[in-house]
Amino acid sequence: MVVLKSRLEELEEMRQEAITKKREVDLARTQYDKQVAVRDERRSMLNDIKEQVEKLKIMHDDPETPKVQFVGYAPVPLGVSSPLKKV
């Protein structure tokens, strides 16, 4: 009986250690997944920026491309920007 109780205590300690290690591994996995997501997002942004830079270089270096392009009409003013002259 004494041997079985000591074995039970050993197994209980091993179980507690395993639970603690599992928590640590789960936490590390979660942190790793977050870092991978951030890395992928930053890599995607970097690729988008590189692509945009290449497009702008091509446009800048191409002698056939007009340097001034129409983007849109100017917005209508919301109100008078200077005071009205009184007559």
Protein Blocks (a to p, Z undefined) as FASTA:
>chain_A
ZZmmmmmmmmmmmmmmmmmmmmmmmmmmmmmmmmmmmmmmmmmmmmmmmmmmmmmmmmmm
pmklcfbdcfbdcdddfbdfbdcddZZ
